[in-house]
């Protein structure tokens, strides 16, 4: 019966959820890059232009499989912090493709306390997060940590899905998915009801440039991607300067 089905799902997700999510997310990230390619090129333009001729230091929080490495078109030392080490094999496969980047081994840690991963005050030129602020436990604490580790004038680059606009059908769906913690349980902590655009406005960065948009999903996209992409269609990208 239905109770047994729910019990089996609970047992599977509790014991193997992070491993399953790492595999799913690595596949999703590739398709996400396909539809977001021009937007990511736009987002990371400042990162590639800053301190021309120098080898900058980049910290990516929630790097997952390393899907953003292809957009770091410059010499850089790249540190990564990731709470789910089941991404490690996908991460290692991906970083081997970018010898121009000095990509260090993935470090286990959380955005709310980067000191645990050994990230010092004012030590990085740029911080990157994509599809991660949806799942951190405390967005403001994470943003405070980002400001702590950025050098003066350093930049935070982000791309996130956000809750739909007031009165929209997708906003209702986002709220329904959060009932009983269903979506966070199924998607390794991901929340569909976060107004990250509003949070960024209160985070205390010296300069903030951001824009909202809809994730472009083609009609011929695979059904699993179309379904998941539809849920996270309302999007936000921006650059915040310390």
SEBAFI-159346 format. One record per residue (C-alpha): x, y, z; residue in one letter; residue number from 1. Coordinates in Angstrom, 3 decimals, always signed. Each point is the difference from the previous one (the first is absolute). Example, Ala and Ser with C-alpha at 12.3 -4.5 7.8 and 13.67 -1.06 7.14 Angstrom:
REM SEBAFI-159346
xx / yy / zz / resn / resi
+12.300 / -4.500 / +7.800 / A / 1
+1.370 / +3.440 / -0.660 / S / 2
This chain:
REM SEBAFI-159346
xx / yy / zz / resn / resi
+0.000 / +0.000 / +0.000 / X / 1
+0.882 / +3.689 / -0.075 / X / 2
+1.522 / -0.010 / +3.495 / X / 3
+2.473 / -2.692 / -1.015 / X / 4
+0.964 / +1.954 / -3.120 / X / 5
+0.680 / +3.117 / +2.099 / X / 6
+2.020 / -2.061 / +2.475 / X / 7
+2.156 / -1.475 / -2.764 / X / 8
+0.593 / +3.436 / -1.536 / X / 9
+0.900 / +1.373 / +3.438 / X / 10
+2.511 / -2.770 / +0.635 / X / 11
+1.589 / +0.396 / -3.440 / X / 12
+0.291 / +3.791 / +0.227 / X / 13
+1.249 / -0.046 / +3.585 / X / 14
+2.763 / -2.507 / -0.761 / X / 15
+0.850 / +0.728 / -3.614 / X / 16
-1.537 / +3.420 / -0.698 / X / 17
+3.255 / +1.962 / -0.173 / X / 18
+1.591 / -2.542 / -2.327 / X / 19
-3.099 / -0.046 / -2.235 / X / 20
-0.191 / +3.805 / +0.014 / X / 21
+3.672 / +0.340 / -0.998 / X / 22
-0.569 / -2.210 / -3.040 / X / 23
-3.242 / +1.704 / -0.976 / X / 24
+1.380 / +3.491 / +0.532 / X / 25
+3.123 / -0.704 / -2.068 / X / 26
-2.206 / -1.005 / -2.922 / X / 27
-2.358 / +2.947 / +0.586 / X / 28
+2.958 / +2.424 / +0.167 / X / 29
+1.098 / -0.908 / -3.519 / X / 30
-3.458 / +0.658 / -1.418 / X / 31
-0.331 / +3.136 / +2.127 / X / 32
+3.244 / +1.326 / -1.513 / X / 33
-1.386 / -0.644 / -3.483 / X / 34
-3.044 / +2.222 / +0.558 / X / 35
+1.870 / +2.546 / +2.162 / X / 36
+3.170 / +0.255 / -2.058 / X / 37
-0.424 / +3.581 / -1.230 / X / 38
-1.179 / +1.121 / +3.441 / X / 39
+3.005 / -1.540 / +1.730 / X / 40
+2.355 / +1.608 / -2.515 / X / 41
-1.656 / +3.317 / +0.866 / X / 42
+0.160 / -0.680 / +3.749 / X / 43
+3.689 / -0.899 / +0.052 / X / 44
+1.183 / +2.763 / -2.337 / X / 45
+1.127 / +2.147 / +2.942 / X / 46
+1.779 / -2.971 / +1.557 / X / 47
+1.984 / -0.556 / -3.176 / X / 48
+0.766 / +3.697 / -0.382 / X / 49
+1.047 / +0.809 / +3.584 / X / 50
+3.714 / +0.440 / +0.718 / X / 51
+1.044 / -0.673 / -3.588 / X / 52
+3.334 / -1.819 / -0.243 / X / 53
-0.106 / -1.197 / +3.594 / X / 54
-0.808 / -3.421 / +1.388 / X / 55
-3.028 / +0.639 / +2.185 / X / 56
-1.397 / -2.086 / +2.840 / X / 57
-3.531 / -1.390 / -0.435 / X / 58
-2.077 / -1.753 / +2.627 / X / 59
-3.022 / -1.968 / -1.172 / X / 60
-2.471 / -0.988 / +2.707 / X / 61
-2.074 / -3.072 / -0.833 / X / 62
+2.116 / -0.779 / -3.046 / X / 63
-1.679 / -3.375 / -0.519 / X / 64
+1.411 / -1.613 / -3.170 / X / 65
+1.929 / +3.129 / -1.003 / X / 66
-2.464 / +1.091 / -2.667 / X / 67
+1.213 / +3.618 / +0.111 / X / 68
+3.680 / -0.670 / -0.684 / X / 69
-0.542 / +0.328 / -3.757 / X / 70
-1.000 / +3.642 / +0.521 / X / 71
+3.177 / +0.984 / +1.875 / X / 72
+1.883 / +1.080 / -3.106 / X / 73
+3.207 / +1.204 / +1.642 / X / 74
+2.839 / -1.019 / +2.295 / X / 75
-1.341 / -0.584 / +3.478 / X / 76
+0.471 / -1.955 / +3.173 / X / 77
-3.355 / -1.618 / +0.723 / X / 78
-1.032 / -1.215 / +3.438 / X / 79
-3.285 / -1.802 / +0.498 / X / 80
-2.162 / -0.732 / +3.026 / X / 81
-2.700 / -2.659 / -0.293 / X / 82
-2.111 / -1.685 / +2.715 / X / 83
-0.751 / -3.086 / -2.119 / X / 84
+3.223 / -1.880 / -0.733 / X / 85
-1.842 / -2.484 / -2.213 / X / 86
+0.643 / +2.616 / -2.710 / X / 87
+3.752 / -0.704 / +0.236 / X / 88
+0.281 / -2.458 / -2.907 / X / 89
-1.968 / +2.296 / -2.337 / X / 90
+2.057 / +2.968 / +1.237 / X / 91
+3.322 / -1.762 / -0.676 / X / 92
-1.094 / -1.056 / -3.497 / X / 93
-0.975 / +3.575 / -0.818 / X / 94
+3.020 / +1.834 / +1.386 / X / 95
+2.366 / -2.139 / -2.069 / X / 96
-1.451 / +1.733 / -3.085 / X / 97
+1.298 / +3.438 / +1.068 / X / 98
+3.793 / -0.095 / +0.476 / X / 99
+0.146 / +3.806 / -0.259 / X / 100
-1.740 / +0.184 / +3.362 / X / 101
+1.781 / -0.887 / +3.228 / X / 102
-2.930 / -1.855 / +1.540 / X / 103
+0.678 / -1.294 / +3.500 / X / 104
-1.568 / -3.117 / +1.486 / X / 105
-3.609 / +0.375 / +1.052 / X / 106
-0.416 / +0.910 / +3.688 / X / 107
-2.909 / -1.116 / +2.125 / X / 108
-1.813 / +2.923 / +1.571 / X / 109
-2.969 / +2.335 / +0.109 / X / 110
-0.486 / +3.570 / -1.152 / X / 111
-1.075 / +1.111 / +3.473 / X / 112
+3.447 / -0.744 / +1.488 / X / 113
+2.774 / +0.136 / -2.573 / X / 114
+2.676 / +0.123 / +2.698 / X / 115
-0.537 / -3.733 / +0.584 / X / 116
+1.238 / -0.533 / -3.568 / X / 117
+2.985 / +2.272 / +0.696 / X / 118
-1.135 / +3.055 / -1.964 / X / 119
+1.656 / +3.025 / +1.604 / X / 120
-1.184 / +3.607 / +0.306 / X / 121
+0.407 / +2.135 / -3.140 / X / 122
+1.730 / -2.828 / -1.872 / X / 123
-1.907 / -0.355 / -3.304 / X / 124
-0.680 / +2.292 / -2.945 / X / 125
-3.286 / -1.617 / -0.998 / X / 126
-2.643 / -2.266 / +1.503 / X / 127
-2.339 / -2.029 / -2.224 / X / 128
-3.306 / -1.677 / +0.842 / X / 129
-2.495 / -1.412 / -2.487 / X / 130
-3.130 / -1.850 / +1.108 / X / 131
+1.284 / -0.150 / +3.573 / X / 132
-1.617 / +2.831 / +1.975 / X / 133
-3.232 / -1.973 / -0.338 / X / 134
+1.360 / -2.654 / +2.343 / X / 135
+2.227 / +1.698 / +2.585 / X / 136
-1.364 / -0.046 / +3.516 / X / 137
+0.371 / +3.752 / +0.567 / X / 138
+0.332 / +2.282 / -3.029 / X / 139
+1.020 / +3.127 / +1.920 / X / 140
+2.649 / -1.848 / +1.998 / X / 141
+1.368 / -1.436 / -3.246 / X / 142
+0.129 / +3.466 / -1.559 / X / 143
+1.808 / +1.361 / +3.071 / X / 144
+2.598 / -2.737 / -0.461 / X / 145
+0.358 / +0.921 / -3.657 / X / 146
+0.672 / +3.606 / +0.934 / X / 147
+2.514 / -1.163 / +2.617 / X / 148
+2.122 / -2.016 / -2.439 / X / 149
-0.143 / +2.475 / -2.904 / X / 150
+2.849 / +2.433 / -0.410 / X / 151
-0.977 / +3.704 / -0.009 / X / 152
-1.612 / +0.606 / -3.392 / X / 153
-0.484 / -3.745 / -0.487 / X / 154
-3.110 / -1.260 / -1.778 / X / 155
-2.694 / -2.585 / +0.663 / X / 156
-1.516 / -1.592 / -3.123 / X / 157
-3.305 / -1.843 / +0.399 / X / 158
-2.737 / -1.664 / -2.040 / X / 159
-2.979 / -1.415 / +1.892 / X / 160
-3.587 / -1.122 / -0.380 / X / 161
-2.466 / +2.003 / +2.080 / X / 162
-3.655 / -0.065 / +1.023 / X / 163
-2.477 / +1.092 / -2.669 / X / 164
-1.553 / +3.453 / -0.038 / X / 165
-3.001 / +0.860 / +2.156 / X / 166
-3.234 / -1.330 / -1.473 / X / 167
+1.680 / -2.386 / -2.437 / X / 168
-0.856 / -3.678 / -0.355 / X / 169
+3.637 / -1.005 / +0.363 / X / 170
+0.161 / +1.790 / +3.364 / X / 171
-2.901 / -2.133 / +1.224 / X / 172
+1.789 / -3.125 / -1.227 / X / 173
+3.177 / +1.096 / +1.774 / X / 174
-1.870 / +0.354 / +3.291 / X / 175
-1.797 / -3.327 / -0.432 / X / 176
+3.307 / -1.793 / -0.585 / X / 177
+1.266 / +1.268 / +3.350 / X / 178
-2.912 / -1.444 / +2.012 / X / 179
+1.308 / -2.564 / +2.429 / X / 180
+3.532 / +0.566 / -1.279 / X / 181
-0.717 / -2.159 / -3.058 / X / 182
+2.241 / +1.742 / -2.544 / X / 183
+2.973 / +0.587 / +2.337 / X / 184
-0.139 / -3.675 / +0.974 / X / 185
-0.043 / -1.178 / -3.613 / X / 186
+2.570 / +2.544 / -1.257 / X / 187
+2.694 / +0.026 / +2.696 / X / 188
-1.190 / +3.144 / +1.777 / X / 189
-1.069 / +2.040 / -3.026 / X / 190
-2.785 / +2.480 / +0.815 / X / 191
-2.381 / +1.351 / -2.629 / X / 192
-1.340 / +2.928 / +2.058 / X / 193
+3.014 / +2.281 / +0.369 / X / 194
-0.061 / +3.642 / -1.053 / X / 195
+3.768 / +0.176 / -0.415 / X / 196
-0.291 / +3.268 / -1.933 / X / 197
-1.430 / +1.681 / +3.108 / X / 198
+2.611 / -1.581 / +2.263 / X / 199
+2.831 / +1.281 / -2.196 / X / 200
-1.386 / +3.529 / +0.295 / X / 201
+0.433 / -0.162 / +3.781 / X / 202
+3.343 / -1.818 / +0.084 / X / 203
+2.157 / +3.126 / +0.296 / X / 204
+2.203 / -0.192 / -3.081 / X / 205
+1.538 / +3.252 / -1.223 / X / 206
-1.463 / -0.399 / -3.482 / X / 207
-2.699 / -2.316 / -1.325 / X / 208
-1.014 / -0.709 / -3.601 / X / 209
-2.598 / -2.722 / -0.536 / X / 210
-2.829 / -0.936 / -2.321 / X / 211
-2.916 / -2.423 / +0.010 / X / 212
-0.819 / -2.174 / -3.017 / X / 213
-1.626 / -3.279 / -0.968 / X / 214
+2.197 / -3.020 / -0.642 / X / 215
-0.183 / -0.604 / -3.769 / X / 216
-1.256 / -3.566 / -0.554 / X / 217
-0.451 / -1.261 / -3.536 / X / 218
-3.117 / -1.878 / -1.056 / X / 219
+2.077 / -3.000 / -1.062 / X / 220
+1.778 / -0.335 / +3.369 / X / 221
-0.094 / -3.415 / +1.669 / X / 222
-3.064 / -0.440 / +2.205 / X / 223
+1.928 / -0.367 / +3.316 / X / 224
+1.927 / +3.220 / -0.678 / X / 225
-3.147 / +1.764 / -1.192 / X / 226
-1.806 / -0.947 / +3.226 / X / 227
+2.826 / +0.969 / +2.352 / X / 228
+0.888 / +3.044 / -2.064 / X / 229
-3.621 / +1.094 / +0.071 / X / 230
-0.013 / -0.089 / +3.785 / X / 231
+3.104 / +2.204 / +0.214 / X / 232
-0.885 / +2.217 / -2.969 / X / 233
-0.059 / +3.361 / +1.876 / X / 234
+3.658 / +0.975 / +0.199 / X / 235
+2.376 / +2.632 / +1.288 / X / 236
+3.598 / +0.847 / -0.904 / X / 237
+2.270 / +2.704 / +1.233 / X / 238
+3.350 / +1.352 / +1.116 / X / 239
+0.501 / +1.462 / +3.478 / X / 240
+3.150 / +1.984 / +0.775 / X / 241
+1.460 / +0.236 / +3.496 / X / 242
